[in-house]
Amino acid sequence: MNRDAVKKKLYYFIQKRRQSPTDNFDYLNLFLSDDKVFGDEGALDMVIDFFLAAVQTTNTALITAISYLMKNPEAFKKVRAEVDAYLKERLEEDPELRNLSKLDLLMKVINGETCFEFSYLNCVLMEALRFQPPIPTPNFNEALADCKIGKYNIKKGDSVTPWITGLHFNSSQWQRPEEFLPERFDYNHPLFLTPSGEKRHPNSFLAFSAGYRICIGKTLGEMNTRILAIIIT
């Protein structure tokens, strides 16, 4: 099966990396740095989780962003203008790039670092993830003791999970939450604030969870999504 073939290939790669470590600081080297934390099987599980999380984020954000950009031509024009302005700057810096087709030019100058330089596109993708988070309801957690969360009394043994979509449409944190407004992620825009004019709660946006439980594929997912969005638009 394809699944078994992929796992076999990844397992081989992990063993090869363990035998011949590189100087690069990456997740795999981190996983393999201490045998007591991750053996080869544990590292394999983490690598698979890492890529699956990134794929889900990329798929969700792109589909949502494109569907709303098609309904909002002004936002679409802003995204294209931002990309065109960036490409114009690169051509002015290196005239030899003019010999490339637009697709080849994009493949040449857009990478894991430069893809984060598009501020408005970032707002669009963040808004897409607010509308449709990759995992609307994370895993359930069992309460180990009686406790109180806000106004809710939780009994030992109760299953609890945050509703991410509900957080993202909380009218006390988001202005006009039912509308697709990328500007709400622009620090300098009035929509960045709550309806009462205050800063939003740090956990009002949890597309990738937060703290120690933050998505391990967050950065890879963001990078993949931005690169593909730039090429597609």
ABEGO torsion letter per residue (X at the ends): XAAAAAAAAAAAAAAAAAABBBABBBAAAAAAABAAABBAAAAAAAAAAAAAAAAAAAAAAAAAAAAAAAABAAAAAAAAAAAAAAAAAAAAABAAAAABBAAAAAAAABBAAAAAABAAAAAAAAAAAAABBABABBBBBBBABBBBBEABBBBBGBBBBBBAAAAAABAAABBGAABBBAAAABAABAAABBAAGBBBBAAABAAAEBEAABBAAAAAAAAAAAAAAAAAX
